[in-house]
């Protein structure tokens, strides 16, 4: 559970004696939605990192086979950018 959701949950637990069961259910359902969105965002970040690594591996193996120097330069720059971005988000 992310920290914001946990903090809200703790507060709700303290005041739940003063709210109806229906209000409590609505609050808890919304907290679950928030928590699920947070988990989905974390999975998306992992997917992005995995895709970056796949592209880096491909370019590392493909670039040496390129004969055209201009094309090789384009792919080399792309590889460099991917490596920098990968280090930045890891």
N, C-alpha and C positions, 0 to 999 in steps of 0.2 A: 504494500500500500504506500503510495507516495506520501511525503511528509505533510503536505497541505491537507490532503484528505484525512490523514490520521489526526491532525490537529482539530479539524472540524468535527470529526467523529468524537473525539474526546470531549469537546464542548457540548455536543448534542447529548452525550451520555450524562453529563452533569445536569442538563435542564430537562431531560425527558420526562421527569415527574410532572412537569407543568404543561405538557402538551398532550394532545389526544393521540391515540394509537394511529389514527389515519395520518395525522401530521408527521408523526415519527416515521411511518412507512414511506411517505413521500420524500422526506429528507434522506432516508437511507437509500432509497432507489436512485436518487440523484447523485449521491456520493458514489454509488457503484458505477454509474455512468461516467463520472469524472475519473475514477480510478481506471476504468477500462480504456478510456481515451489516452490516458498517460501511458499505459502498457502498450497500446497500439503504436504510439509515437516512438517508444523505445525499440520496438521490433522494426519499425521503419528505418531507424538509424543503423541498426545492425545489418539490415538488408543493403543499405547504401554502402556501408563499409565493405561488405562481401563483394558487391558488384565492382567497386573500385579495385579491390585486390585482383579480381578476375581479369579486369582490363589491363592492369599493370603486368600481370603474368603473361597475358597474350602479347602485349606490345614488346616486352622484353625478349620474347622468343621470335616475334615477327620482324622487328626492325633490322636485325642483322641480315635478313634475306632480301631486303629492298636494294635494288640496284640504282634507281634514280635518286640522286643526291637531294633534290628539292623535296621530293616526297618523303625521303628518309628524315629530312630536317623537320618537316611538318609532324611526323609521327613522334620524333624525339622530343619536340616541344610539348606535344600532348602527353607523353609519358612523364615528362618533368612536372607538368601541371598536376597530373593525377597523383604523383608521388607527394608533392607538396601538400595537396589537399588532404590526402590520406593521413599524413602525419598530423595535420592540423586538427582533424576531427577524431583521431584515435585517442 
